[in-house]
Amino acid sequence: MKIHQWEVWKATPPGFSKAHWFIIVTGQERLDSNRVAVNGLACYTLYTLRGHPEKTDVRLNGADGFSAPTVCPCDHLFVLDKNALIETLGPVSWERQQQIKSKLKEVFRL
């Protein structure tokens, strides 16, 4: 199974009761290595959040593989076991990649 940076994958990390979608933000060098820990940003449908997106969120849509309006909070990275990734939606759009990069720089003051 080949995993690429910016792909959306489903996983069930600690603290989650069921599988959830994550955008993989780890660099390709680490993804291609034998290391199993990778970083992901959780994705939540707007219905799950039950509120308005926060200023730290990036909105996702059908261009990113989601059938419902979805947001990606960029203020918290989750450590995922790449061997436990179970399904992919494919990559998020180039435009969303740029928005997420900008948001990560802003939030983490990079």
VENJOMO-V380227 format. One record per backbone hydrogen bond with DSSP energy under -0.5 kcal/mol. NH is the residue of the N-H (numbers start at 1). CO is the residue of the C=O. If there is no record, write none. Layout:
nh=NH co=CO
nh=NH co=CO
This chain:
nh=3 co=1
nh=6 co=24
nh=7 co=4
nh=8 co=90
nh=9 co=7
nh=9 co=22
nh=10 co=87
nh=11 co=20
nh=16 co=13
nh=20 co=11
nh=22 co=9
nh=23 co=41
nh=24 co=7
nh=24 co=22
nh=25 co=23
nh=25 co=39
nh=26 co=39
nh=31 co=27
nh=32 co=28
nh=33 co=29
nh=33 co=30
nh=38 co=80
nh=40 co=78
nh=41 co=23
nh=42 co=40
nh=43 co=21
nh=44 co=71
nh=46 co=69
nh=48 co=45
nh=49 co=45
nh=50 co=46
nh=51 co=46
nh=57 co=54
nh=58 co=72
nh=60 co=70
nh=64 co=61
nh=65 co=62
nh=66 co=61
nh=70 co=60
nh=71 co=44
nh=72 co=58
nh=73 co=42
nh=74 co=56
nh=78 co=40
nh=80 co=38
nh=80 co=78
nh=82 co=36
nh=82 co=80
nh=84 co=81
nh=85 co=82
nh=86 co=10
nh=87 co=10
nh=89 co=8
nh=90 co=8
nh=92 co=6
nh=97 co=93
nh=98 co=94
nh=99 co=95
nh=100 co=96
nh=101 co=97
nh=102 co=98
nh=103 co=99
nh=104 co=100
nh=105 co=101
nh=106 co=102
nh=107 co=103
nh=108 co=104
nh=109 co=105
nh=110 co=105
